[in-house]
Every structure is written in C-alpha cells, then in structure tokens.
Amino acid sequence: MADHPIVGEYRVLPGGVRFDATPASVRRHAPLVGQHGDEVLAEIGYTAAEVAALRAEGVLHTLAATDPLP
C-alpha cells in the first residue's frame, strides 16, 4: 500500500524483480488522472490555445481532489 496526499491510501503492485540488499519502496505518489496532460501536449507541439480548446471540448481533463476516483 502507498499513501497519496489527495486520494489517500492506494494499492501498489510489487515490482517484477526483487533485490535483498535494496528492497523496493514508493518514493513519490502517483500522479492524478490528467495531471501532466498540459505538459505532455506542450512537449509534442500543442499550443496553449490548442490545449485550452481540448479542455473546453472535454477531451482533456484533470482529476480534482473532489472528483470521484475512476
């Protein structure tokens, strides 16, 4: 289990490889749904206006702390 500052505790799948001397750990929480959408689209060439249009059309959404989890 891991803890997220907004959504609380969530289940984490174990890694495929295990090391005795360096056990796996969760170093940071998972991103929320759509949290980095703007940045990813900007990296592949979308303008701020194009990203805003996608948000207005409901294509791009960022999960808010008050939204139910999918």
N, C-alpha and C positions, 0 to 999 in steps of 0.2 A: 504494500500500500504506500501511496505517496500523498502528500498534502499540498493543495493548491490554495493560494491566498484568497481566491474569489469563490471557487466552486466547492472547496473543502476536500475531503479525502476521496481518492480515486484509486482504482486497481491498476497495477503496473505489471506487465508481462515480464518474466525473467529473461535475461539475455541468453543467446544461444550458446555462449562459451562461458565457462566458469574458471576462475583462477583462485587458487588457495591464498596466495600472498596479497592479492589485490582484489578483494570482493567488490562486486558491482554496487553502485549506490546512485540514488537520484540526486543530481547536483542542482537542478533547477526545475521549476514546474513547467508543465506542458503549456503551449500557447492556447488561447481561446480560439474557437472557430472563427476564421477570418481575420485574426488579429494582425497578421502581416500581409494581408491582401494588397493594400495600397503600395507597400514597399516592393513586393514581388512584381506587381504590374508595372511599376515605375522602372524596375530593373530591365524589363523586357521591352520597354519603349512606349508604354502608355503615358499620355499626358495627364496632368491633374484634372483637366476638363473631361477627358475620356473616363477616368476613374469615377469622377463625380456623376457622370451620366450612367455608368453601370450601377452605382449605388441607388440613384433615383429610380432606375428600372427594376430594382430588386435583385439584380444579378449578383451583386457583391454585398455581403452582409457581415458584420462583426457581432459576435455574440456578446451581449451586455451582461453585467453581473446579475441583473434581474430577470434575464430570459431563462426559460426552462431549458435544461440540457437536452440535446438531441438524443 
